[in-house]
Amino acid sequence: MKRQQALDAIRQSGVIAIMRAESSSSLMPAVDAVRAGGVRAIEVSLTTPGALAVIGQMAARAEQDMLFGAGSVLDVESAFAAVQAGAEFIVGPATNPEVIELAHRYGVAALPGAYTATEILAAWEAGGDMVKVYPADVGGPGLVRALKAALPQVEMVAVGGADLHNPGEYLRAGATAVGAGNVLANQDPLDSGGFAALTERARRIVEELARARSGRKGVHK
C-alpha cells in the first residue's frame, strides 16, 4: 500500500488498534479478533518481543483491506527494520526528523508523536503526515479541540485516551483518528484467550466512530 493510500485508510478507518504484549504469540489471533470487529489499521509496538516478525507475518498475508504499521519507533535503525519487515506506517512517541525522512524515502507514512502546540507544529513542519497527540488522556478531547483551533492544518491522531465510550468525542473535537491500545489489546484478554471480547470491543469503537462522523451522539452500552 502506498503512502497516500495508507493515510487514506487511516482517515477512513478512524481508529488504529495499538497492539503490544509481553510476547508475540498471542498477537496474531488478537489481530484477527479486532479485524472481525471492523478495525482495519493495526499498529504493533516495537516494545513487544518479536514485533518485527509479527509485522512480517501480517504483511505476508497481503490482505487488501488491512493496514499494518510499527509503533514506539525511536530511531532510524528501528524504522528501517520495520519498513523492511513490511510496515506501511511508522509511529513514534516523539518526533525524530530522521525517522520521518527514512519513512518517506521508502514510501511509508510517518506519524511522529507530540503533545504541545510547539511540538506538534515542529512535527508537522518536519514532514509528519499526521501527528500523534500523546498522551491524549492528559487533556482529553478538550485538548485536541484547542490544538485544532490553533493548528487546523495538522491532522492529529489522539492516542492514550480512547475507551469504549469516548472515541467519538475525539473525532468531534477534530482528530482524524484515535489510537486504541489497552481497550483493545491489554494483556488480560490476550492471556485468557478472550478474543471474542476483543471483537466486541472493536465493533463498539467502530460503531461509535461511525456515529461521530454522522453527527449523532454515541449510545453507551
Secondary structure, DSSP 4 states (H G I P E B T S, - for coil): --HHHHHHHHHHH-EEEEE--SSSTTHHHHHHHHHHTT--EEEEETTSTTHHHHHHHHHHH--TT-EEEEES--SHHHHHHHHHHT-SEEE-SS--HHHHHHHHHTT-EEE-EE-SHHHHHHHHHTT-SSEEETTTTTTHHHHHHHHHHH-TTS-EEEES---SSSHHHHHHTT-SEEEE-HHHH-HHHHHHT-HHHHHHHHHHHHHHHHHHHHTPPP---
